[in-house]
Amino acid sequence: MLKNLTISAKTFIQYINESHNNISFYLMKKCAVHSDILPPNDCPSLEILNRRKYFLEYLKSIDSELINEIPRKYITITKHYTDVCLIDQKIAKKFVSLIKNEILQNRYHIIELNPSLGLLTKELLETDIPFIHMYEGDITFYNKLNDLCKKFPSRLRLENINLLNISKLMHPYHICFNKQNIFESFGTIKEKQWQDESYAQIIGVTNKPRFIDHLIISTIFQTCFMLYGRPTFYLAVLPSVWKRFTQPRHQSSSSIMFQLLFNYKLLGSVDRKAFIPWPKYNKSTHEDYFQFYIVKFEPKPELLETFKGKNNLIYFWHFVRYNLYKKSSRVIPALEKLVPGCGTRLIKINYNIFTQFNDLNVGEIFDLFMEFQSWPEFSESIFVTGASEVKDTFDTYLRSD
């Protein structure tokens, strides 16, 4: 019943006028109306007002000087995926405590994505990390970050790039139009062999599944973040995003590729409200409203050996995309289109005419592909022709020169 309660425009405006805090005024003004009569359908519900009030109270509980340095675009509640800003030093400390033991095993080339106010950076410096490469795309944070660089001139380096949007930055049009090659900003990185230890430790926060999708593609083609070897990622991600890749309700090409390409584990969780902007509540992503997962993942060192070469890895990616596009796609009819007459071979290894790709787990899909690529007809099949055309498209998109 409370959800349907509304307040008058006059009462709402009065509530705004009583707020003397600049941030409070800004937030209330976002909901304000400019007329004396507020149509019933447009009235903010008591639930929304109470949530905004709670948002304000939380912001006020943080260091007031810190709050004044936060750009206004972060002080809102949004339903869109957007970059977030960590505003609570206690949560920064907990974040670092969850990854500290892991990251200190290899402190070479530490990269922090979008440090914003630098709270996480300070905690990382406290762990005796020798040097941090910071990549921040929002210049409104630069006064704060430059002060930090002046305080630790020999331990910090700052670049104006949002690497969470790297899939866009790597597009040839962006490189041509902006005359900026993303790899020129990576500094001096010692390239390592794929099977060697991680060449970089990358730390940050993202609520964008697109970023992880890009990491899958860059692992397959060994470019972008994977150009110099295998990096390790320590990220705060939304529960729904993490489960999308590791615990999907239904198998998808992205989840299959992620589980086969990466070693991964969940290290813990931190309070979601310490990251702004806050999300609008959604029943389907209930957990996203309360926490961020802290996760670690890195490409498997034995990846190329497992797939018997880079080409097979690309072919497998195309095989998954091609056959998982339609969940009800059946194995034998689908492969018969690529290699006519192959049905009898599949029946001998316990497939039947009704077996669907959606019935198979990740390991079974991998085994099916390895069986498929072992056939003598494979190299001359239309599958290889199609995969080569797709490969050319992604090579152009991801290539750095």
ChimeraX attribute file (.defattr): number of C-alpha atoms within 10 A of each C-alpha:
attribute: neighborCount
match mode: 1-to-1
recipient: residues
	/A:1	4
	/A:2	8
	/A:3	10
	/A:4	10
	/A:5	12
	/A:6	17
	/A:7	14
	/A:8	15
	/A:9	19
	/A:10	14
	/A:11	10
	/A:12	19
	/A:13	18
	/A:14	11
	/A:15	13
	/A:16	18
	/A:17	12
	/A:18	10
	/A:19	13
	/A:20	9
	/A:21	11
	/A:22	9
	/A:23	18
	/A:24	20
	/A:25	16
	/A:26	16
	/A:27	20
	/A:28	19
	/A:29	15
	/A:30	9
	/A:31	15
	/A:32	17
	/A:33	15
	/A:34	9
	/A:35	10
	/A:36	10
	/A:37	10
	/A:38	16
	/A:39	10
	/A:40	11
	/A:41	8
	/A:42	9
	/A:43	18
	/A:44	20
	/A:45	15
	/A:46	15
	/A:47	14
	/A:48	13
	/A:49	16
	/A:50	11
	/A:51	13
	/A:52	18
	/A:53	15
	/A:54	12
	/A:55	21
	/A:56	18
	/A:57	12
	/A:58	12
	/A:59	21
	/A:60	14
	/A:61	11
	/A:62	14
	/A:63	12
	/A:64	10
	/A:65	8
	/A:66	13
	/A:67	16
	/A:68	11
	/A:69	13
	/A:70	19
	/A:71	12
	/A:72	13
	/A:73	9
	/A:74	16
	/A:75	20
	/A:76	16
	/A:77	17
	/A:78	14
	/A:79	11
	/A:80	12
	/A:81	13
	/A:82	15
	/A:83	20
	/A:84	18
	/A:85	22
	/A:86	22
	/A:87	23
	/A:88	20
	/A:89	17
	/A:90	13
	/A:91	20
	/A:92	20
	/A:93	17
	/A:94	17
	/A:95	25
	/A:96	21
	/A:97	15
	/A:98	18
	/A:99	19
	/A:100	15
	/A:101	11
	/A:102	14
	/A:103	23
	/A:104	13
	/A:105	8
	/A:106	16
	/A:107	17
	/A:108	18
	/A:109	22
	/A:110	21
	/A:111	20
	/A:112	24
	/A:113	20
	/A:114	27
	/A:115	25
	/A:116	25
	/A:117	22
	/A:118	24
	/A:119	19
	/A:120	25
	/A:121	22
	/A:122	17
	/A:123	20
	/A:124	25
	/A:125	15
	/A:126	12
	/A:127	14
	/A:128	10
	/A:129	18
	/A:130	15
	/A:131	19
	/A:132	22
	/A:133	20
	/A:134	25
	/A:135	23
	/A:136	22
	/A:137	20
	/A:138	15
	/A:139	12
	/A:140	14
	/A:141	18
	/A:142	19
	/A:143	12
	/A:144	15
	/A:145	23
	/A:146	16
	/A:147	12
	/A:148	19
	/A:149	17
	/A:150	11
	/A:151	11
	/A:152	14
	/A:153	12
	/A:154	11
	/A:155	15
	/A:156	19
	/A:157	18
	/A:158	18
	/A:159	14
	/A:160	14
	/A:161	19
	/A:162	16
	/A:163	19
	/A:164	23
	/A:165	15
	/A:166	18
	/A:167	18
	/A:168	15
	/A:169	19
	/A:170	22
	/A:171	17
	/A:172	19
	/A:173	12
	/A:174	14
	/A:175	16
	/A:176	10
	/A:177	8
	/A:178	10
	/A:179	10
	/A:180	14
	/A:181	17
	/A:182	16
	/A:183	14
	/A:184	9
	/A:185	14
	/A:186	14
	/A:187	10
	/A:188	9
	/A:189	11
	/A:190	11
	/A:191	14
	/A:192	14
	/A:193	12
	/A:194	21
	/A:195	15
	/A:196	11
	/A:197	14
	/A:198	23
	/A:199	23
	/A:200	24
	/A:201	22
	/A:202	20
	/A:203	25
	/A:204	18
	/A:205	23
	/A:206	22
	/A:207	23
	/A:208	17
	/A:209	17
	/A:210	16
	/A:211	15
	/A:212	19
	/A:213	16
	/A:214	19
	/A:215	22
	/A:216	21
	/A:217	21
	/A:218	18
	/A:219	25
	/A:220	23
	/A:221	20
	/A:222	18
	/A:223	17
	/A:224	21
	/A:225	20
	/A:226	21
	/A:227	17
	/A:228	18
	/A:229	23
	/A:230	25
	/A:231	21
	/A:232	23
	/A:233	20
	/A:234	25
	/A:235	24
	/A:236	24
	/A:237	24
	/A:238	25
	/A:239	20
	/A:240	20
	/A:241	21
	/A:242	21
	/A:243	13
	/A:244	18
	/A:245	20
	/A:246	17
	/A:247	13
	/A:248	15
	/A:249	8
	/A:250	10
	/A:251	20
	/A:252	19
	/A:253	17
	/A:254	21
	/A:255	21
	/A:256	22
	/A:257	23
	/A:258	23
	/A:259	17
	/A:260	15
	/A:261	22
	/A:262	18
	/A:263	14
	/A:264	17
	/A:265	12
	/A:266	14
	/A:267	16
	/A:268	17
	/A:269	20
	/A:270	19
	/A:271	16
	/A:272	22
	/A:273	20
	/A:274	23
	/A:275	20
	/A:276	22
	/A:277	24
	/A:278	23
	/A:279	19
	/A:280	15
	/A:281	15
	/A:282	11
	/A:283	9
	/A:284	8
	/A:285	13
	/A:286	12
	/A:287	16
	/A:288	23
	/A:289	18
	/A:290	18
	/A:291	20
	/A:292	28
	/A:293	24
	/A:294	24
	/A:295	19
	/A:296	22
	/A:297	17
	/A:298	19
	/A:299	26
	/A:300	18
	/A:301	19
	/A:302	13
	/A:303	19
	/A:304	17
	/A:305	11
	/A:306	13
	/A:307	17
	/A:308	12
	/A:309	11
	/A:310	16
	/A:311	16
	/A:312	18
	/A:313	21
	/A:314	19
	/A:315	22
	/A:316	21
	/A:317	20
	/A:318	20
	/A:319	21
	/A:320	19
	/A:321	16
	/A:322	16
	/A:323	19
	/A:324	20
	/A:325	12
	/A:326	13
	/A:327	14
	/A:328	14
	/A:329	18
	/A:330	19
	/A:331	22
	/A:332	23
	/A:333	18
	/A:334	16
	/A:335	17
	/A:336	13
	/A:337	13
	/A:338	17
	/A:339	19
	/A:340	13
	/A:341	13
	/A:342	17
	/A:343	18
	/A:344	12
	/A:345	14
	/A:346	18
	/A:347	12
	/A:348	9
	/A:349	10
	/A:350	8
	/A:351	16
	/A:352	15
	/A:353	12
	/A:354	13
	/A:355	16
	/A:356	20
	/A:357	23
	/A:358	19
	/A:359	16
	/A:360	14
	/A:361	11
	/A:362	14
	/A:363	12
	/A:364	12
	/A:365	18
	/A:366	19
	/A:367	10
	/A:368	17
	/A:369	18
	/A:370	15
	/A:371	13
	/A:372	19
	/A:373	15
	/A:374	10
	/A:375	12
	/A:376	10
	/A:377	14
	/A:378	14
	/A:379	12
	/A:380	11
	/A:381	14
	/A:382	14
	/A:383	18
	/A:384	17
	/A:385	12
	/A:386	13
	/A:387	19
	/A:388	16
	/A:389	11
	/A:390	14
	/A:391	17
	/A:392	10
	/A:393	11
	/A:394	15
	/A:395	13
	/A:396	13
	/A:397	15
	/A:398	22
	/A:399	13
	/A:400	17
	/A:401	9
